[in-house]
Amino acid sequence: MKYIGSAAMALATMTLAGCDTLTGGDLVRPGTTTGTLTIVNATYGNLDAIVMSECSAMSYGFNRLETGDYIPQGGARSFTVSAGCWDVGGGEWAGVEGYKRVQVPAYGSMTLTITE
């Protein structure tokens, strides 16, 4: 039998359990209530990337915006997500970025303003 390190085993266990620790997981998990998370861009440029993951994930995951998409200065984008704890970040190619842990209420909404 091939040896699997403890970190690899933990990752495999979480993946099999339905927790996607690398990509950030699905924004809406099956069988959960949802809420709305709105990201407001209060920086001096376009937000080219929005990353978010369940608070229990090991990374923020992949960009949630489509290729070539962005949130313009002063603009906003809303995402439907499972209610609960989310780690959220936004950034632009110029180096501006902001990260925050937020709690999205079931059937409610939460607004996160990224300033710099």
C-alpha positions in Angstrom: 0.0 0.0 0.0 1.3 3.5 -0.9 2.0 5.9 2.0 -0.2 9.0 2.1 1.0 11.9 4.3 -1.3 13.2 7.0 -1.9 16.5 5.1 -2.8 14.6 1.9 -5.1 12.3 3.9 -6.8 15.2 5.6 -7.4 16.9 2.2 -8.7 13.6 0.7 -11.0 13.2 3.7 -12.4 16.7 3.4 -12.9 16.3 -0.3 -14.8 13.1 0.1 -16.9 14.8 2.8 -18.0 17.4 0.3 -15.8 20.3 1.6 -13.9 21.8 -1.3 -11.0 23.3 0.5 -9.0 24.4 -2.6 -11.5 26.0 -4.9 -13.6 27.6 -2.2 -16.6 25.3 -3.0 -19.9 26.0 -4.4 -21.5 29.3 -3.5 -24.8 27.5 -2.7 -24.5 24.2 -1.0 -27.4 21.7 -1.5 -30.1 21.7 1.2 -29.0 25.1 2.7 -30.9 28.4 3.1 -29.4 31.2 1.1 -28.8 34.9 1.5 -27.4 37.7 -0.8 -23.8 39.0 -0.5 -23.3 42.3 -2.3 -19.7 43.5 -3.0 -19.3 47.3 -3.5 -16.2 48.6 -5.2 -15.1 51.8 -3.4 -11.5 51.6 -4.7 -9.9 53.8 -7.4 -10.1 51.2 -10.1 -11.9 48.1 -11.3 -12.1 45.0 -9.1 -10.9 42.2 -11.5 -11.2 39.4 -8.9 -13.7 38.4 -6.2 -12.7 35.3 -4.2 -14.8 33.7 -1.6 -15.0 30.5 0.3 -16.7 28.9 3.3 -14.8 30.0 6.4 -13.7 26.4 7.0 -11.9 26.2 3.6 -8.1 26.3 3.4 -8.0 29.0 0.6 -10.2 31.7 -0.8 -10.6 29.7 -3.9 -10.9 30.8 -7.5 -12.1 34.1 -8.9 -16.0 34.2 -8.9 -16.1 36.7 -11.8 -16.3 35.4 -15.4 -13.1 35.8 -17.5 -12.8 39.5 -18.6 -15.5 40.6 -16.1 -15.0 43.2 -13.4 -16.8 45.4 -10.9 -16.2 49.0 -12.0 -15.3 51.8 -9.6 -18.5 52.7 -7.7 -20.2 49.6 -9.0 -21.5 46.6 -7.1 -22.2 42.9 -7.7 -24.5 40.6 -5.8 -24.0 36.9 -5.3 -26.5 34.3 -3.9 -24.7 32.2 -1.3 -25.5 29.7 1.4 -26.2 31.5 4.7 -23.3 31.4 7.1 -19.7 32.4 7.4 -17.7 33.4 4.3 -14.2 34.6 3.7 -14.3 37.2 1.0 -11.6 39.1 -0.9 -11.5 41.4 -3.9 -8.7 42.9 -5.8 -7.5 44.6 -8.9 -4.4 44.2 -11.1 -3.0 47.5 -9.7 -2.4 45.7 -6.3 -5.4 47.0 -4.4 -7.0 44.2 -2.4 -9.2 43.7 0.7 -10.2 40.7 2.6 -12.9 40.2 5.3 -14.8 37.5 7.1 -18.6 38.1 6.8 -21.7 36.4 8.1 -24.5 36.2 5.5 -27.9 35.9 7.1 -30.5 33.3 6.0 -33.0 34.9 3.6 -31.3 38.3 4.2 -28.5 40.3 2.7 -25.0 41.5 3.6 -23.0 44.3 1.9 -19.2 44.3 1.9 -17.5 47.5 0.7 -13.9 47.1 -0.6 -12.0 50.3 -0.2 -8.3 49.4 -0.5 
